[in-house]
C-alpha cells in the first residue's frame, strides 16, 4: 500500500491526514509489517508550484528519509519509492541514497521510478522537462549499473558517464535491488517492458489492464528479455465490511469473501501484486481495516 500522510493530494487524501505526522506513519508501517503487507510506498515531489498547490498540496515527504525512518521500526515489509522522479538528480546521487537505504533495511528496497509531470519542478532544478523521458531512460540504465554488484561501477551514456568511482556500502540485494517503472502512457509501458523488473500502472481501470499487460509482454519479448516483469495494479478503494458512511461509489466494500473474489480477477489478468487503499476516517480505522484485510482477505488471495 501507498502510505497515507506522506503525500496529501486532494485526489486521495482523507481529512484526518492533515493533522497527522510521524507517529501515525510509524503506527501504519508497523501495522503493514504485522499484517503481512508486501510493501509500503512513498512518492516524490521536490517542490510544487503555486498553480497546482490547491489540488496537489505541498505536503510530499522525501521518500528516502521517510522509508529509512520506517525501516528502523519494521522488520519484514519492503520499502518502495512509488515513484521517485530519478531524472531530477544525477544517478550517482540517487544510487548512493537508495543503496544506503537497502543496506540499512537489510535488503528491503524496491526502487520505483517515473518520469514526473510538473514542468516547474524540472525548470527549477535545471532539467529539461521536454526531454524527461529520454533522461529517465538513461538514468535507469545508469542506476542499474550503479546499484549492481561492482563497488566501482562503469557507465557511459549521452548525459552521464562514470568509472573508477567507488560507492559503498553496497546494496544487500544481489545482483541489485529491483527497479519497477511507474506510469501507463505508451512511453512508460515501453520503458517498463525494456528496462524494468516490474511495472506500476497509474490510473488504469480493470477493463484497460489486459490490453496494457499484453502490450508490455509483447514489447518485452521483442526486446529479447526472458525474465517476466512483476506486474502490479492499483485496486479500487476498499472498505472491509459495511461502512455505514459514504465511501464513494467506486469503493469495493462488503464481506471479505466478496472483496477477495473481486480482487482475484486481477490475478486472472496476469497481475502479481495489488496496491490497496482503504477509505477511513482516522488512523485507528485505517489500521483496523489493514488488520481485517491481512487476516480475512489476504489468505483468500495467496495460494
C-alpha atoms as a printed R data frame, in Angstrom:
    type eleno elety resid chain resno       x       y       z
1   ATOM     1    CA   UNK     A     1   0.000   0.000   0.000
2   ATOM     2    CA   UNK     A     2   0.921   3.621  -0.559
3   ATOM     3    CA   UNK     A     3   1.321   5.250   2.823
4   ATOM     4    CA   UNK     A     4  -1.111   7.982   3.804
5   ATOM     5    CA   UNK     A     5   0.102  11.247   5.358
6   ATOM     6    CA   UNK     A     6   3.346  11.368   3.324
7   ATOM     7    CA   UNK     A     7   1.548  12.851   0.302
8   ATOM     8    CA   UNK     A     8  -1.712  14.743   0.616
9   ATOM     9    CA   UNK     A     9  -3.109  15.376  -2.842
10  ATOM    10    CA   UNK     A    10  -6.791  16.326  -2.823
11  ATOM    11    CA   UNK     A    11  -7.351  13.404  -5.197
12  ATOM    12    CA   UNK     A    12  -6.948  10.814  -2.449
13  ATOM    13    CA   UNK     A    13  -6.016  12.183   0.994
14  ATOM    14    CA   UNK     A    14  -8.516  11.627   3.799
15  ATOM    15    CA   UNK     A    15  -9.407  14.592   6.013
16  ATOM    16    CA   UNK     A    16  -7.666  13.203   9.109
17  ATOM    17    CA   UNK     A    17  -4.279  13.136   7.372
18  ATOM    18    CA   UNK     A    18  -3.832  16.929   7.525
19  ATOM    19    CA   UNK     A    19  -3.190  16.789  11.270
20  ATOM    20    CA   UNK     A    20  -1.237  13.512  11.191
21  ATOM    21    CA   UNK     A    21   2.517  13.096  11.235
22  ATOM    22    CA   UNK     A    22   5.477  10.813  12.001
23  ATOM    23    CA   UNK     A    23   3.813   8.975  14.892
24  ATOM    24    CA   UNK     A    24   0.959   7.976  12.590
25  ATOM    25    CA   UNK     A    25   3.321   6.867   9.824
26  ATOM    26    CA   UNK     A    26   5.197   4.639  12.263
27  ATOM    27    CA   UNK     A    27   1.983   3.062  13.530
28  ATOM    28    CA   UNK     A    28   0.749   2.379   9.986
29  ATOM    29    CA   UNK     A    29   4.106   0.958   8.863
30  ATOM    30    CA   UNK     A    30   4.153  -1.352  11.872
31  ATOM    31    CA   UNK     A    31   0.613  -2.482  11.054
32  ATOM    32    CA   UNK     A    32   1.713  -3.260   7.492
33  ATOM    33    CA   UNK     A    33   4.600  -5.286   8.906
34  ATOM    34    CA   UNK     A    34   2.326  -7.110  11.338
35  ATOM    35    CA   UNK     A    35  -0.460  -7.987   8.916
36  ATOM    36    CA   UNK     A    36   1.638  -9.299   6.039
37  ATOM    37    CA   UNK     A    37   1.611  -6.443   3.548
38  ATOM    38    CA   UNK     A    38   4.220  -6.845   0.816
39  ATOM    39    CA   UNK     A    39   5.400  -3.233   0.759
40  ATOM    40    CA   UNK     A    40   4.768   0.279   1.958
41  ATOM    41    CA   UNK     A    41   5.316   3.070  -0.557
42  ATOM    42    CA   UNK     A    42   6.263   6.734  -0.520
43  ATOM    43    CA   UNK     A    43   6.165   9.047  -3.540
44  ATOM    44    CA   UNK     A    44   8.173  12.121  -4.528
45  ATOM    45    CA   UNK     A    45   7.766  15.751  -5.440
46  ATOM    46    CA   UNK     A    46  10.569  18.123  -4.551
47  ATOM    47    CA   UNK     A    47   8.594  21.362  -4.965
48  ATOM    48    CA   UNK     A    48   5.006  22.050  -6.035
49  ATOM    49    CA   UNK     A    49   4.202  25.271  -7.932
50  ATOM    50    CA   UNK     A    50   1.572  27.606  -6.575
51  ATOM    51    CA   UNK     A    51  -0.770  26.929  -9.525
52  ATOM    52    CA   UNK     A    52  -1.006  23.249  -8.501
53  ATOM    53    CA   UNK     A    53  -0.781  23.605  -4.729
54  ATOM    54    CA   UNK     A    54  -4.515  23.562  -4.032
55  ATOM    55    CA   UNK     A    55  -5.052  20.277  -5.879
56  ATOM    56    CA   UNK     A    56  -1.729  18.578  -5.153
57  ATOM    57    CA   UNK     A    57  -0.933  20.102  -1.746
58  ATOM    58    CA   UNK     A    58   2.663  20.927  -0.864
59  ATOM    59    CA   UNK     A    59   2.906  18.011   1.601
60  ATOM    60    CA   UNK     A    60   5.234  15.486  -0.021
61  ATOM    61    CA   UNK     A    61   7.636  13.759   2.362
62  ATOM    62    CA   UNK     A    62  11.034  12.842   0.949
63  ATOM    63    CA   UNK     A    63  10.923   9.119   0.080
64  ATOM    64    CA   UNK     A    64  14.474   8.228   1.124
65  ATOM    65    CA   UNK     A    65  14.234   9.931   4.511
66  ATOM    66    CA   UNK     A    66  10.733   8.577   5.142
67  ATOM    67    CA   UNK     A    67  11.442   4.987   4.144
68  ATOM    68    CA   UNK     A    68  14.719   4.963   6.078
69  ATOM    69    CA   UNK     A    69  12.880   6.161   9.189
70  ATOM    70    CA   UNK     A    70  10.284   3.431   8.757
71  ATOM    71    CA   UNK     A    71  12.909   0.794   8.015
72  ATOM    72    CA   UNK     A    72  14.159   1.250  11.569
73  ATOM    73    CA   UNK     A    73  10.746   0.438  13.084
74  ATOM    74    CA   UNK     A    74   9.798  -2.504  10.841
75  ATOM    75    CA   UNK     A    75  11.346  -5.892  10.142
76  ATOM    76    CA   UNK     A    76   9.789  -7.552   7.109
77  ATOM    77    CA   UNK     A    77   7.745  -5.215   4.914
78  ATOM    78    CA   UNK     A    78   9.506  -3.978   1.778
79  ATOM    79    CA   UNK     A    79  10.119  -0.297   1.052
80  ATOM    80    CA   UNK     A    80   9.020   1.096  -2.319
81  ATOM    81    CA   UNK     A    81   9.525   4.518  -3.849
82  ATOM    82    CA   UNK     A    82   6.307   4.951  -5.814
83  ATOM    83    CA   UNK     A    83   7.601   6.772  -7.606
84  ATOM    84    CA   UNK     A    84  10.954   8.515  -7.372
85  ATOM    85    CA   UNK     A    85  11.475  11.119 -10.101
86  ATOM    86    CA   UNK     A    86  15.045   9.982 -10.588
87  ATOM    87    CA   UNK     A    87  15.656  12.104 -13.685
88  ATOM    88    CA   UNK     A    88  15.866  15.171 -11.438
89  ATOM    89    CA   UNK     A    89  19.186  14.044  -9.930
90  ATOM    90    CA   UNK     A    90  22.490  12.645 -11.066
91  ATOM    91    CA   UNK     A    91  22.259   8.826 -10.928
92  ATOM    92    CA   UNK     A    92  25.276   8.548  -8.617
93  ATOM    93    CA   UNK     A    93  23.465  10.709  -6.044
94  ATOM    94    CA   UNK     A    94  20.340   8.549  -6.309
95  ATOM    95    CA   UNK     A    95  22.395   5.348  -6.183
96  ATOM    96    CA   UNK     A    96  24.152   6.493  -3.002
97  ATOM    97    CA   UNK     A    97  20.842   7.268  -1.305
98  ATOM    98    CA   UNK     A    98  18.993   4.100  -2.262
99  ATOM    99    CA   UNK     A    99  21.955   1.742  -1.823
100 ATOM   100    CA   UNK     A   100  22.262   3.074   1.710
101 ATOM   101    CA   UNK     A   101  18.538   2.543   2.257
102 ATOM   102    CA   UNK     A   102  18.811  -1.040   1.041
103 ATOM   103    CA   UNK     A   103  21.750  -1.622   3.406
104 ATOM   104    CA   UNK     A   104  20.035  -0.025   6.400
105 ATOM   105    CA   UNK     A   105  16.839  -2.008   5.821
106 ATOM   106    CA   UNK     A   106  18.549  -5.359   5.363
107 ATOM   107    CA   UNK     A   107  17.736  -5.585   1.647
108 ATOM   108    CA   UNK     A   108  14.108  -4.451   1.534
109 ATOM   109    CA   UNK     A   109  14.278  -1.728  -1.130
110 ATOM   110    CA   UNK     A   110  12.213  -1.680  -4.323
111 ATOM   111    CA   UNK     A   111  13.202   1.316  -6.441
112 ATOM   112    CA   UNK     A   112  10.120   2.593  -8.236
113 ATOM   113    CA   UNK     A   113  10.845   5.246 -10.853
114 ATOM   114    CA   UNK     A   114   8.783   7.580 -13.014
115 ATOM   115    CA   UNK     A   115   9.134  10.474 -15.439
116 ATOM   116    CA   UNK     A   116   7.418  13.218 -13.433
117 ATOM   117    CA   UNK     A   117   4.833  15.687 -14.688
118 ATOM   118    CA   UNK     A   118   5.415  19.113 -13.100
119 ATOM   119    CA   UNK     A   119   7.299  21.386 -15.507
120 ATOM   120    CA   UNK     A   120   8.262  24.000 -12.922
121 ATOM   121    CA   UNK     A   121   9.925  21.357 -10.766
122 ATOM   122    CA   UNK     A   122  12.235  20.426 -13.634
123 ATOM   123    CA   UNK     A   123  12.896  24.035 -14.595
124 ATOM   124    CA   UNK     A   124  13.886  25.000 -11.035
125 ATOM   125    CA   UNK     A   125  16.420  22.168 -10.950
126 ATOM   126    CA   UNK     A   126  17.814  22.859 -14.405
127 ATOM   127    CA   UNK     A   127  16.482  19.684 -16.043
128 ATOM   128    CA   UNK     A   128  14.860  19.750 -19.498
129 ATOM   129    CA   UNK     A   129  11.190  18.907 -18.942
130 ATOM   130    CA   UNK     A   130  10.505  18.175 -22.608
131 ATOM   131    CA   UNK     A   131  13.328  15.616 -22.681
132 ATOM   132    CA   UNK     A   132  12.442  13.983 -19.364
133 ATOM   133    CA   UNK     A   133  11.560  10.631 -20.958
134 ATOM   134    CA   UNK     A   134  14.934  10.260 -22.644
135 ATOM   135    CA   UNK     A   135  16.660  11.433 -19.452
136 ATOM   136    CA   UNK     A   136  14.771   8.835 -17.433
137 ATOM   137    CA   UNK     A   137  15.686   6.036 -19.843
138 ATOM   138    CA   UNK     A   138  19.383   6.822 -19.480
139 ATOM   139    CA   UNK     A   139  19.071   7.387 -15.732
140 ATOM   140    CA   UNK     A   140  17.518   3.944 -15.259
141 ATOM   141    CA   UNK     A   141  20.348   2.341 -17.237
142 ATOM   142    CA   UNK     A   142  22.902   4.225 -15.160
143 ATOM   143    CA   UNK     A   143  21.181   3.301 -11.890
144 ATOM   144    CA   UNK     A   144  21.120  -0.382 -12.782
145 ATOM   145    CA   UNK     A   145  24.896  -0.178 -13.228
146 ATOM   146    CA   UNK     A   146  25.487   1.926 -10.115
147 ATOM   147    CA   UNK     A   147  23.319  -0.311  -7.889
148 ATOM   148    CA   UNK     A   148  24.854  -3.514  -9.232
149 ATOM   149    CA   UNK     A   149  27.483  -5.719  -7.617
150 ATOM   150    CA   UNK     A   150  30.529  -3.628  -8.583
151 ATOM   151    CA   UNK     A   151  31.969  -1.257  -5.995
152 ATOM   152    CA   UNK     A   152  33.453   0.747  -8.889
153 ATOM   153    CA   UNK     A   153  30.632   0.705 -11.472
154 ATOM   154    CA   UNK     A   154  31.103   1.812 -15.064
155 ATOM   155    CA   UNK     A   155  28.614   3.567 -17.295
156 ATOM   156    CA   UNK     A   156  28.845   5.695 -20.439
157 ATOM   157    CA   UNK     A   157  25.784   7.409 -21.891
158 ATOM   158    CA   UNK     A   158  24.820  10.592 -23.668
159 ATOM   159    CA   UNK     A   159  24.314  12.600 -20.470
160 ATOM   160    CA   UNK     A   160  26.032  10.616 -17.723
161 ATOM   161    CA   UNK     A   161  29.336   8.790 -17.574
162 ATOM   162    CA   UNK     A   162  31.316   7.399 -14.663
163 ATOM   163    CA   UNK     A   163  34.031   4.860 -13.941
164 ATOM   164    CA   UNK     A   164  36.743   4.456 -11.339
165 ATOM   165    CA   UNK     A   165  34.475   5.950  -8.657
166 ATOM   166    CA   UNK     A   166  33.670   3.649  -5.753
167 ATOM   167    CA   UNK     A   167  30.483   3.705  -3.720
168 ATOM   168    CA   UNK     A   168  29.929   1.812  -0.505
169 ATOM   169    CA   UNK     A   169  28.041   0.491   1.313
170 ATOM   170    CA   UNK     A   170  26.731  -1.657  -1.495
171 ATOM   171    CA   UNK     A   171  23.104  -2.804  -1.581
172 ATOM   172    CA   UNK     A   172  22.313  -6.024   0.263
173 ATOM   173    CA   UNK     A   173  20.283  -7.395  -2.653
174 ATOM   174    CA   UNK     A   174  22.147  -9.065  -5.491
175 ATOM   175    CA   UNK     A   175  22.707  -8.566  -8.300
176 ATOM   176    CA   UNK     A   176  20.900  -5.297  -7.377
177 ATOM   177    CA   UNK     A   177  17.608  -4.077  -5.924
178 ATOM   178    CA   UNK     A   178  14.632  -4.428  -8.295
179 ATOM   179    CA   UNK     A   179  13.634  -1.431 -10.412
180 ATOM   180    CA   UNK     A   180   9.910  -1.008 -11.072
181 ATOM   181    CA   UNK     A   181   8.738   1.540 -13.646
182 ATOM   182    CA   UNK     A   182   5.607   3.573 -12.956
183 ATOM   183    CA   UNK     A   183   3.117   5.040 -15.400
184 ATOM   184    CA   UNK     A   184   0.601   3.989 -18.026
185 ATOM   185    CA   UNK     A   185   1.482   6.156 -21.015
186 ATOM   186    CA   UNK     A   186   2.848   4.373 -24.103
187 ATOM   187    CA   UNK     A   187   6.344   5.605 -23.189
188 ATOM   188    CA   UNK     A   188   6.009   4.320 -19.622
189 ATOM   189    CA   UNK     A   189   4.791   0.882 -20.740
190 ATOM   190    CA   UNK     A   190   7.666   0.669 -23.223
191 ATOM   191    CA   UNK     A   191  10.140   1.699 -20.509
192 ATOM   192    CA   UNK     A   192   8.764  -0.900 -18.100
193 ATOM   193    CA   UNK     A   193   8.973  -3.586 -20.785
194 ATOM   194    CA   UNK     A   194  12.503  -2.770 -21.907
195 ATOM   195    CA   UNK     A   195  14.145  -1.596 -18.680
196 ATOM   196    CA   UNK     A   196  12.046  -2.544 -15.672
197 ATOM   197    CA   UNK     A   197  11.934  -5.526 -13.377
198 ATOM   198    CA   UNK     A   198   8.330  -4.579 -12.687
199 ATOM   199    CA   UNK     A   199   5.527  -2.299 -13.853
200 ATOM   200    CA   UNK     A   200   3.413   0.007 -11.680
201 ATOM   201    CA   UNK     A   201   0.376   1.154 -13.696
202 ATOM   202    CA   UNK     A   202  -1.066   4.554 -12.878
203 ATOM   203    CA   UNK     A   203  -4.798   5.008 -13.245
204 ATOM   204    CA   UNK     A   204  -5.690   2.044 -15.481
205 ATOM   205    CA   UNK     A   205  -9.208   0.748 -14.900
206 ATOM   206    CA   UNK     A   206  -9.808  -3.010 -14.836
207 ATOM   207    CA   UNK     A   207 -11.127  -3.132 -18.368
208 ATOM   208    CA   UNK     A   208  -7.969  -1.470 -19.682
209 ATOM   209    CA   UNK     A   209  -5.428  -3.686 -17.941
210 ATOM   210    CA   UNK     A   210  -5.477  -6.829 -20.133
211 ATOM   211    CA   UNK     A   211  -4.589  -4.840 -23.263
212 ATOM   212    CA   UNK     A   212  -1.843  -2.951 -21.423
213 ATOM   213    CA   UNK     A   213  -0.389  -6.166 -19.993
214 ATOM   214    CA   UNK     A   214  -0.453  -7.791 -23.416
215 ATOM   215    CA   UNK     A   215   1.346  -4.805 -24.918
216 ATOM   216    CA   UNK     A   216   4.007  -4.876 -22.198
217 ATOM   217    CA   UNK     A   217   4.636  -8.581 -22.719
218 ATOM   218    CA   UNK     A   218   4.942  -8.174 -26.499
219 ATOM   219    CA   UNK     A   219   7.396  -5.298 -26.098
220 ATOM   220    CA   UNK     A   220   9.418  -7.287 -23.586
221 ATOM   221    CA   UNK     A   221   9.596 -10.297 -25.877
222 ATOM   222    CA   UNK     A   222  10.612  -8.060 -28.789
223 ATOM   223    CA   UNK     A   223  13.408  -6.648 -26.637
224 ATOM   224    CA   UNK     A   224  14.707 -10.176 -26.035
225 ATOM   225    CA   UNK     A   225  14.087 -10.157 -22.279
226 ATOM   226    CA   UNK     A   226  13.152 -13.587 -20.934
227 ATOM   227    CA   UNK     A   227  12.643 -12.646 -17.280
228 ATOM   228    CA   UNK     A   228   8.964 -11.776 -16.726
229 ATOM   229    CA   UNK     A   229   8.140  -8.366 -15.285
230 ATOM   230    CA   UNK     A   230   6.342  -8.156 -11.944
231 ATOM   231    CA   UNK     A   231   3.028  -6.617 -12.994
232 ATOM   232    CA   UNK     A   232   1.094  -4.571 -10.491
233 ATOM   233    CA   UNK     A   233  -2.090  -2.559 -10.308
234 ATOM   234    CA   UNK     A   234  -3.776  -0.026  -8.059
235 ATOM   235    CA   UNK     A   235  -7.096  -1.505  -6.984
236 ATOM   236    CA   UNK     A   236 -10.294   0.386  -6.373
237 ATOM   237    CA   UNK     A   237 -10.577   1.947  -2.895
238 ATOM   238    CA   UNK     A   238 -11.546  -0.686  -0.320
239 ATOM   239    CA   UNK     A   239 -13.589  -0.913   2.850
240 ATOM   240    CA   UNK     A   240 -13.742  -4.268   4.610
241 ATOM   241    CA   UNK     A   241 -17.257  -4.767   5.955
242 ATOM   242    CA   UNK     A   242 -20.289  -2.485   5.713
243 ATOM   243    CA   UNK     A   243 -19.052   1.097   6.104
244 ATOM   244    CA   UNK     A   244 -22.141   2.849   7.473
245 ATOM   245    CA   UNK     A   245 -20.873   6.083   5.918
246 ATOM   246    CA   UNK     A   246 -20.426   7.392   2.380
247 ATOM   247    CA   UNK     A   247 -17.262   5.813   0.959
248 ATOM   248    CA   UNK     A   248 -17.861   6.601  -2.728
249 ATOM   249    CA   UNK     A   249 -19.493   4.571  -5.455
250 ATOM   250    CA   UNK     A   250 -16.216   3.090  -6.764
251 ATOM   251    CA   UNK     A   251 -15.211   1.725  -3.361
252 ATOM   252    CA   UNK     A   252 -15.235  -2.059  -3.120
253 ATOM   253    CA   UNK     A   253 -16.814  -2.963   0.218
254 ATOM   254    CA   UNK     A   254 -18.640  -5.761   1.970
255 ATOM   255    CA   UNK     A   255 -17.777  -9.213   3.250
256 ATOM   256    CA   UNK     A   256 -14.192 -10.490   2.921
257 ATOM   257    CA   UNK     A   257 -15.331 -13.221   0.504
258 ATOM   258    CA   UNK     A   258 -16.868 -10.635  -1.839
259 ATOM   259    CA   UNK     A   259 -13.783  -8.428  -1.831
260 ATOM   260    CA   UNK     A   260 -11.417 -11.372  -2.298
261 ATOM   261    CA   UNK     A   261 -13.429 -12.719  -5.235
262 ATOM   262    CA   UNK     A   262 -13.292  -9.324  -6.907
263 ATOM   263    CA   UNK     A   263  -9.552  -8.893  -6.369
264 ATOM   264    CA   UNK     A   264  -8.816 -12.396  -7.677
265 ATOM   265    CA   UNK     A   265  -9.980 -11.153 -11.082
266 ATOM   266    CA   UNK     A   266  -6.734  -9.178 -11.274
267 ATOM   267    CA   UNK     A   267  -4.665 -12.360 -10.925
268 ATOM   268    CA   UNK     A   268  -6.502 -13.872 -13.877
269 ATOM   269    CA   UNK     A   269  -5.272 -10.919 -15.972
270 ATOM   270    CA   UNK     A   270  -1.649 -11.598 -15.035
271 ATOM   271    CA   UNK     A   271  -1.316  -9.139 -12.156
272 ATOM   272    CA   UNK     A   272   1.148 -10.273  -9.484
273 ATOM   273    CA   UNK     A   273   0.752  -7.563  -6.853
274 ATOM   274    CA   UNK     A   274  -2.151  -5.289  -5.917
275 ATOM   275    CA   UNK     A   275  -1.682  -1.924  -4.290
276 ATOM   276    CA   UNK     A   276  -4.623  -1.225  -1.987
277 ATOM   277    CA   UNK     A   277  -6.031   1.922  -0.406
278 ATOM   278    CA   UNK     A   278  -8.610   1.908   2.367
279 ATOM   279    CA   UNK     A   279 -11.289   4.520   2.946
280 ATOM   280    CA   UNK     A   280 -11.016   5.626   6.564
281 ATOM   281    CA   UNK     A   281 -11.837   8.499   8.930
282 ATOM   282    CA   UNK     A   282  -8.913   8.076  11.323
283 ATOM   283    CA   UNK     A   283  -5.626   6.294  11.783
284 ATOM   284    CA   UNK     A   284  -7.272   3.724  14.034
285 ATOM   285    CA   UNK     A   285  -9.935   2.967  11.430
286 ATOM   286    CA   UNK     A   286  -7.188   2.547   8.847
287 ATOM   287    CA   UNK     A   287  -5.156   0.109  10.956
288 ATOM   288    CA   UNK     A   288  -8.368  -1.799  11.763
289 ATOM   289    CA   UNK     A   289  -9.022  -2.065   8.021
290 ATOM   290    CA   UNK     A   290  -5.471  -3.251   7.445
291 ATOM   291    CA   UNK     A   291  -5.870  -5.892  10.155
292 ATOM   292    CA   UNK     A   292  -9.141  -7.116   8.651
293 ATOM   293    CA   UNK     A   293  -7.624  -7.258   5.175
294 ATOM   294    CA   UNK     A   294  -4.479  -9.076   6.290
295 ATOM   295    CA   UNK     A   295  -6.377 -11.538   8.462
296 ATOM   296    CA   UNK     A   296  -9.563 -12.215   6.498
297 ATOM   297    CA   UNK     A   297  -8.894 -11.353   2.830
298 ATOM   298    CA   UNK     A   298  -5.207 -11.941   2.098
299 ATOM   299    CA   UNK     A   299  -5.382 -15.716   2.817
300 ATOM   300    CA   UNK     A   300  -8.007 -15.971   0.070
301 ATOM   301    CA   UNK     A   301  -5.716 -14.230  -2.436
302 ATOM   302    CA   UNK     A   302  -2.434 -16.083  -1.953
303 ATOM   303    CA   UNK     A   303  -2.187 -19.755  -2.851
